[in-house]
Amino acid sequence: MAENTTISSAKLRYIRISPQKARLVADLIRGRDVEEALRLLKFTRKRSAPMIGKLISSALANASDKDPGVDVDALYVKTIHVDGGPVLRRFLPRAQGRATRILKRTSHITVELGAR
């Protein structure tokens, strides 16, 4: 197979974590083999690491469902990107009758696996 073909993909949408924080973990595994990425995520102490790990496992399952003859050992994380989702706006009371806006951000994470 050509290296520029996408074998499978998976999306995780409306996840309650800031895109900035999720991108830190996404940048760690971009371009790595799937097994290496899952092993790295298992020991990464970030809140988004288990979520992204489950997403990659889902994309791996999608690849084996789509084509049972695919070599799962040859798959790698071709692309992973984190986009911002809708923002929950909350207000916190402050001194002298004022209020401060709190932004609770959400993320959409997309991963694509390719074959080497």
Residue pairs with C-beta under 8 A, 6 or more apart in sequence:
1 7
1 115
3 114
3 115
3 116
4 114
5 114
5 115
6 78
6 112
6 113
6 114
7 63
7 66
7 67
7 70
7 75
7 113
7 114
7 115
8 59
8 60
8 62
8 63
8 66
8 112
8 113
9 59
9 62
9 110
9 111
9 112
9 113
10 55
10 56
10 58
10 59
10 62
10 110
10 111
11 55
11 108
11 109
11 110
11 111
12 51
12 52
12 54
12 55
12 107
12 108
12 109
12 110
13 85
13 108
13 109
14 85
14 86
14 106
14 108
15 22
15 48
15 51
15 85
15 106
15 107
15 108
15 109
16 104
16 106
17 47
17 48
17 51
17 105
17 106
17 107
18 105
18 107
19 82
19 83
19 84
19 85
19 105
19 107
21 46
21 47
21 48
22 48
22 51
22 52
22 82
22 107
22 109
23 82
24 46
24 48
25 41
25 44
25 46
25 48
25 49
25 52
26 52
26 80
26 81
26 82
26 109
28 40
28 41
28 44
29 37
29 40
29 41
29 52
29 56
29 77
29 80
30 77
30 79
30 80
31 76
31 77
31 78
32 40
32 76
32 77
33 75
33 76
33 77
33 116
34 56
34 60
34 72
34 75
34 76
34 77
34 113
35 73
37 56
37 77
38 53
38 56
38 57
41 49
41 50
41 52
41 53
41 56
42 49
42 53
51 109
52 80
52 109
52 111
55 109
55 111
56 77
56 111
56 113
59 111
59 112
59 113
60 72
60 75
60 113
63 70
63 72
63 75
63 113
64 70
64 72
70 115
71 115
74 115
74 116
75 113
75 114
75 115
75 116
76 113
76 114
76 115
76 116
77 111
77 112
77 113
78 112
78 113
78 114
79 110
79 111
79 112
80 109
80 110
80 111
80 112
81 109
81 110
82 107
82 108
82 109
83 107
83 108
83 109
83 110
84 105
84 106
84 107
84 108
85 105
85 106
85 107
85 108
86 106
87 103
87 104
87 105
87 106
88 103
88 104
88 105
88 106
89 101
89 102
89 103
89 104
90 101
90 102
90 103
90 104
91 99
91 100
91 101
91 102
92 99
92 100
92 101
92 102
93 99
94 100
